[in-house]
Amino acid sequence: MDLESTLEATQTNINWEIESFFKSAPPLRNSADISEKLENFIKRNEMASGNGGARRRVVCVTSGGTTVPLEQRCVRYIDNFSSGHRGATSTEYFVKAGYAVIFLHRRGTFQPFCRSLPDDPLLECFESIDGTNIKVHKLYSEAVERAIAEHHSAVKKGFLLKLPFTTIFEYLQMLRMIALSTSNLGPNAMFYLAAAVSDFYVPWQSMAEHKIQSASGPLNMQLAQVPKMLPVLRQQWAPKAFLISFKLETDSKILLKKAVAALEKYKMDMVVANELLTRKEEVVVVTSSENITVRRDKNAGVDDVEDPLIQLLVERHSTHINTNSSSVL
Ligand code: 9Z3
């Protein structure tokens, strides 16, 4: 088989795997509502201008981990580690940079503009004064005011659309909807894929309907491989968008090699490589021509690694837009 036929066969195989994944996935319950929100959000931002009078850019930030249900009436599931801190923090910096952000996040994980609040903000930030009135506790008044003001301003100006998911089935269906609905934006769209996505899953049709009984003894279960979505995102769903994926490893010795492999294999514009233990301190941005280390430096006033990271991505996105602008509608 020559190279072209091999590539074609691989492509057919990828398409088939993805088609069968979507066909067998339980349909999204609120897909009409999501479509409407997306359409309104894109319409509002498509013609708006962003920083410096240029067309407003739109980024889809994915955040948090996907679950893999083990039963259709799910009692148990396999989870993927991610607190959502990276996605929530990055969203704040993208909004600051003038981007409209679609925040595709796992329910219950970190939310933008709430990072400085305690774990249980409702109970800890407020106090009852006379049994009927409630006021903000003075310890938190500044943080609460800032969180509310920044969040409301982002939503009101049309800079933030929050869409929650739980399972791998919901995540991939929603990612596809977002990618297809941003296709008119061409290179002005960016995908920042920080969510930790399951590699394995139980296909819906082979999943037990009811709670698996422990009386049946040890559990033997075969997990299928989740089809790789990055090549489809690149080739079919959002071919002109600026695509950034993440590579997470716990072994620093293989991290960069795997990030470079992902960049080449999936034709990403950049891959952000991070190690589990140091992910809040340092990341390496891998591009086709260089590896750029980005660090947080509290002494220099850089509190979050996402601050310089998003600055770098915004710059590179500008170059991507300039290079591809002849193909903008
Ligand atoms: C990441 O690497 C994110 O930076 C983290 C952020 C999940 C580490 P937190 O949410 O952590 O702030 O607690 N995300 C991508 C992880 C992932 O599953 N990558 C896949 C891989 O490494 C590619 S999609 O193979």
Boltz pocket constraint, residues with backbone or C-beta under 6 A from the ligand:
constraints:
  - pocket:
      binder: B
      contacts: [[A, 64], [A, 81], [A, 82], [A, 83], [A, 84], [A, 85], [A, 86], [A, 87], [A, 193], [A, 194], [A, 195], [A, 196], [A, 197], [A, 245], [A, 246], [A, 247], [A, 248], [A, 249], [A, 272], [A, 274], [A, 276], [A, 279]]
      max_distance: 6.0
